[in-house]
Amino acid sequence: MDGMERIMARLAQNLRRDTRGGAAVEFALLAPLYLLMLAGMLAYGLYFGASHSLQQLAADAARISISGLDTAERDKLVRDYLEKNGGAYMLIDAAHLSYAIGSDPRDGTQYRVTISYDAVELPIWNLYPPLPLPSRFLVQGATIRQGGL
């Protein structure tokens, strides 16, 4: 083995033993994955928060219906509540809400509020396209027994 080969062999052996910079390489490989996971957790958290707010809105609207004496008054109270307070719930934009209210067709003693929300403005839709995304439309409902029946 001549001098140049010995130098190259020693250099290769030193490089194999040298661990400096290993953390930087690991960080460079794993940081994009961690950042993607963090962004996903934040976006899904906002999505689930909007879903929870929508469920709370439906439950509150159903509770409002109890004070109505008849179906027409219940519908008016619930409609007024949803129109006035739909945008007051966290992560909900009233412009994207739609709802169906009235007696439950399967059980006339129950009053049903079903709210649909187009979650197009939530940041979850900005995630990396191959990630599995939930439905853009959230639907929540609440049923409450009508008073006096």
VOGU-380574 format. One line per 8 residues: number of its first residue (from 1); their letters; for each residue x, y, z of N, C-alpha, C. Coordinates in steps of 0.2 Angstrom, whole numbers, padded with zeros to 4 digits. Layout:
N
NUM	A	X/Y/Z/X/Y/Z/X/Y/Z ~ ...
! end
This chain:
149
1	MDGMERIM	0004/-0006/0000/0000/0000/0000/0004/0006/0000 ~ 0003/0010/-0005/0008/0016/-0005/0005/0022/0000 ~ 0008/0027/0000/0007/0033/0005/0000/0036/0004 ~ -0002/0037/-0003/-0009/0039/-0004/-0014/0035/-0002 ~ -0014/0028/-0003/-0019/0024/-0001/-0019/0023/0006 ~ -0014/0024/0010/-0014/0024/0017/-0018/0030/0020 ~ -0016/0035/0017/-0020/0042/0019/-0027/0041/0018 ~ -0029/0039/0012/-0036/0038/0010/-0039/0033/0015
9	ARLAQNLR	-0036/0027/0017/-0039/0022/0021/-0040/0025/0028 ~ -0035/0029/0031/-0035/0032/0037/-0040/0038/0037 ~ -0041/0041/0032/-0047/0046/0031/-0053/0043/0032 ~ -0054/0037/0028/-0061/0034/0028/-0062/0031/0035 ~ -0057/0028/0038/-0058/0026/0045/-0060/0031/0050 ~ -0057/0037/0049/-0058/0043/0054/-0065/0045/0052 ~ -0067/0045/0046/-0074/0048/0045/-0079/0043/0047 ~ -0078/0036/0047/-0083/0031/0050/-0083/0032/0058
17	RDTRGGAA	-0078/0034/0061/-0078/0035/0068/-0081/0042/0070 ~ -0080/0047/0066/-0082/0054/0068/-0090/0054/0068 ~ -0093/0056/0074/-0100/0057/0074/-0102/0064/0074 ~ -0097/0069/0074/-0099/0076/0074/-0104/0077/0068 ~ -0109/0081/0069/-0114/0083/0063/-0119/0078/0062 ~ -0119/0072/0066/-0124/0067/0066/-0131/0070/0068 ~ -0131/0074/0073/-0138/0077/0075/-0140/0082/0070 ~ -0136/0085/0066/-0138/0090/0061/-0141/0086/0055
25	VEFALLAP	-0138/0080/0053/-0141/0076/0048/-0148/0073/0050 ~ -0148/0071/0056/-0155/0068/0059/-0160/0073/0059 ~ -0158/0079/0061/-0163/0085/0061/-0165/0086/0054 ~ -0161/0087/0049/-0162/0088/0042/-0167/0083/0039 ~ -0166/0077/0042/-0171/0071/0039/-0177/0071/0042 ~ -0178/0073/0049/-0184/0072/0053/-0188/0078/0054 ~ -0185/0084/0053/-0188/0090/0054/-0194/0092/0050 ~ -0194/0090/0043/-0200/0091/0039/-0206/0087/0041
33	LYLLMLAG	-0204/0081/0043/-0210/0076/0046/-0213/0079/0052 ~ -0209/0081/0057/-0211/0084/0063/-0215/0090/0062 ~ -0213/0094/0057/-0217/0101/0056/-0223/0099/0053 ~ -0223/0094/0048/-0230/0092/0045/-0234/0089/0050 ~ -0232/0085/0055/-0236/0082/0060/-0239/0088/0065 ~ -0235/0093/0066/-0237/0098/0070/-0242/0102/0067 ~ -0241/0104/0060/-0246/0108/0057/-0253/0104/0056 ~ -0252/0097/0055/-0258/0093/0055/-0262/0093/0061
41	MLAYGLYF	-0258/0092/0067/-0262/0092/0074/-0265/0099/0075 ~ -0262/0105/0073/-0265/0111/0074/-0272/0112/0069 ~ -0271/0110/0063/-0277/0110/0058/-0282/0106/0061 ~ -0281/0100/0062/-0286/0095/0065/-0289/0097/0071 ~ -0285/0100/0075/-0288/0103/0082/-0293/0109/0080 ~ -0291/0113/0076/-0296/0118/0074/-0302/0115/0071 ~ -0302/0110/0067/-0307/0107/0064/-0312/0103/0069 ~ -0309/0100/0074/-0313/0097/0079/-0316/0102/0084
49	GASHSLQQ	-0312/0108/0085/-0315/0113/0089/-0321/0116/0085 ~ -0321/0117/0079/-0327/0119/0075/-0332/0114/0076 ~ -0331/0108/0075/-0336/0103/0076/-0339/0103/0083 ~ -0335/0104/0088/-0338/0105/0095/-0342/0111/0096 ~ -0340/0117/0093/-0344/0123/0093/-0351/0122/0090 ~ -0351/0118/0084/-0357/0117/0081/-0361/0113/0085 ~ -0359/0108/0088/-0363/0103/0092/-0366/0108/0098 ~ -0362/0112/0101/-0364/0116/0106/-0370/0121/0104
57	LAADAARI	-0369/0124/0098/-0374/0128/0095/-0380/0124/0094 ~ -0380/0118/0092/-0386/0114/0091/-0389/0113/0097 ~ -0386/0111/0102/-0388/0109/0109/-0392/0115/0112 ~ -0388/0121/0112/-0391/0127/0114/-0397/0129/0111 ~ -0398/0129/0104/-0404/0130/0101/-0409/0125/0102 ~ -0408/0119/0103/-0413/0114/0105/-0416/0116/0112 ~ -0411/0118/0117/-0414/0120/0124/-0418/0126/0123 ~ -0417/0131/0119/-0421/0137/0118/-0428/0135/0116
65	SISGLDTA	-0429/0130/0112/-0435/0128/0110/-0440/0126/0116 ~ -0438/0124/0121/-0442/0122/0127/-0447/0128/0129 ~ -0445/0134/0128/-0449/0139/0131/-0454/0141/0126 ~ -0455/0138/0120/-0460/0139/0115/-0466/0135/0117 ~ -0472/0139/0117/-0479/0135/0118/-0481/0131/0113 ~ -0480/0132/0107/-0482/0128/0101/-0476/0128/0096 ~ -0478/0124/0091/-0472/0123/0086/-0470/0129/0083 ~ -0475/0133/0081/-0473/0140/0077/-0469/0144/0082
73	ERDKLVRD	-0470/0144/0088/-0466/0148/0093/-0459/0145/0094 ~ -0459/0139/0094/-0453/0135/0095/-0448/0137/0089 ~ -0451/0136/0083/-0447/0137/0077/-0445/0144/0077 ~ -0449/0149/0079/-0447/0156/0079/-0441/0157/0084 ~ -0442/0155/0090/-0437/0156/0095/-0430/0153/0093 ~ -0430/0147/0090/-0424/0143/0088/-0421/0147/0082 ~ -0425/0149/0077/-0423/0152/0071/-0419/0159/0073 ~ -0423/0163/0078/-0420/0169/0080/-0413/0168/0084
81	YLEKNGGA	-0413/0163/0088/-0407/0161/0091/-0401/0160/0087 ~ -0402/0155/0082/-0397/0154/0077/-0395/0160/0073 ~ -0400/0164/0071/-0398/0170/0067/-0394/0175/0071 ~ -0396/0175/0077/-0392/0180/0081/-0385/0178/0084 ~ -0385/0171/0086/-0379/0169/0089/-0375/0164/0085 ~ -0377/0162/0079/-0373/0158/0075/-0366/0159/0074 ~ -0364/0166/0074/-0357/0168/0073/-0353/0169/0079 ~ -0357/0168/0085/-0354/0170/0091/-0350/0164/0094
89	YMLIDAAH	-0351/0158/0091/-0347/0152/0093/-0340/0152/0090 ~ -0335/0150/0094/-0328/0150/0092/-0328/0145/0085 ~ -0324/0148/0080/-0322/0145/0074/-0328/0144/0069 ~ -0334/0147/0071/-0340/0146/0067/-0341/0153/0063 ~ -0342/0153/0057/-0344/0159/0053/-0351/0158/0051 ~ -0356/0162/0053/-0363/0162/0052/-0365/0162/0045 ~ -0361/0164/0041/-0362/0164/0033/-0362/0157/0030 ~ -0359/0153/0034/-0358/0146/0031/-0363/0141/0035
97	LSYAIGSD	-0367/0143/0039/-0372/0139/0042/-0378/0138/0039 ~ -0381/0132/0039/-0388/0131/0037/-0391/0126/0042 ~ -0397/0126/0043/-0400/0122/0048/-0407/0119/0046 ~ -0409/0114/0050/-0416/0111/0049/-0419/0111/0056 ~ -0425/0113/0057/-0428/0113/0064/-0435/0110/0064 ~ -0437/0108/0069/-0444/0106/0070/-0445/0099/0073 ~ -0451/0097/0074/-0452/0091/0077/-0449/0085/0074 ~ -0447/0080/0078/-0443/0074/0075/-0449/0070/0071
105	PRDGTQYR	-0448/0069/0065/-0453/0065/0061/-0454/0058/0064 ~ -0450/0055/0067/-0450/0048/0070/-0454/0048/0077 ~ -0453/0054/0080/-0456/0054/0087/-0459/0062/0088 ~ -0465/0063/0088/-0468/0069/0088/-0467/0073/0095 ~ -0465/0069/0100/-0463/0072/0107/-0456/0075/0107 ~ -0452/0074/0102/-0445/0077/0102/-0445/0083/0097 ~ -0441/0088/0099/-0439/0093/0094/-0432/0093/0092 ~ -0431/0093/0086/-0424/0092/0083/-0421/0098/0080
113	VTISYDAV	-0415/0099/0081/-0411/0104/0078/-0405/0101/0074 ~ -0405/0102/0068/-0399/0099/0064/-0395/0105/0061 ~ -0389/0106/0062/-0385/0111/0059/-0380/0109/0054 ~ -0379/0112/0049/-0374/0110/0044/-0369/0116/0043 ~ -0363/0114/0043/-0358/0120/0042/-0353/0118/0037 ~ -0352/0123/0032/-0347/0122/0027/-0340/0125/0030 ~ -0336/0120/0031/-0329/0122/0035/-0324/0124/0030 ~ -0326/0127/0024/-0321/0129/0019/-0316/0134/0021
121	ELPIWNLY	-0317/0138/0026/-0312/0143/0028/-0307/0141/0034 ~ -0308/0135/0036/-0303/0132/0041/-0297/0131/0038 ~ -0291/0131/0041/-0285/0130/0038/-0283/0123/0037 ~ -0287/0118/0039/-0285/0111/0037/-0285/0110/0030 ~ -0288/0114/0026/-0288/0112/0018/-0281/0115/0015 ~ -0277/0118/0019/-0271/0120/0017/-0265/0115/0018 ~ -0267/0109/0021/-0262/0104/0022/-0260/0101/0016 ~ -0254/0097/0017/-0251/0093/0011/-0256/0089/0008
129	PPLPLPSR	-0258/0089/0001/-0263/0085/-0002/-0263/0078/-0001 ~ -0258/0074/0000/-0259/0067/0001/-0262/0065/0008 ~ -0262/0070/0013/-0264/0068/0019/-0272/0067/0019 ~ -0274/0062/0023/-0281/0061/0023/-0285/0067/0026 ~ -0290/0069/0023/-0294/0075/0025/-0301/0073/0027 ~ -0304/0076/0032/-0311/0074/0034/-0315/0078/0029 ~ -0322/0077/0030/-0327/0080/0025/-0327/0087/0027 ~ -0328/0091/0021/-0328/0099/0022/-0334/0101/0025
137	FLVQGATI	-0339/0097/0025/-0346/0099/0028/-0347/0095/0035 ~ -0348/0099/0040/-0349/0096/0047/-0357/0096/0048 ~ -0359/0091/0051/-0367/0091/0053/-0367/0089/0060 ~ -0371/0093/0064/-0372/0091/0071/-0379/0092/0072 ~ -0382/0088/0077/-0389/0089/0079/-0390/0088/0086 ~ -0396/0090/0088/-0398/0089/0095/-0405/0088/0095 ~ -0407/0084/0100/-0414/0083/0101/-0416/0084/0108 ~ -0422/0087/0109/-0424/0088/0116/-0432/0087/0116
145	RQGGL	-0434/0084/0122/-0441/0083/0123/-0445/0089/0123 ~ -0450/0090/0119/-0454/0096/0119/-0458/0096/0126 ~ -0458/0102/0129/-0462/0103/0135/-0469/0102/0135 ~ -0472/0099/0140/-0479/0098/0141/-0482/0093/0137 ~ -0478/0089/0134/-0481/0083/0130/-0479/0076/0133
! end
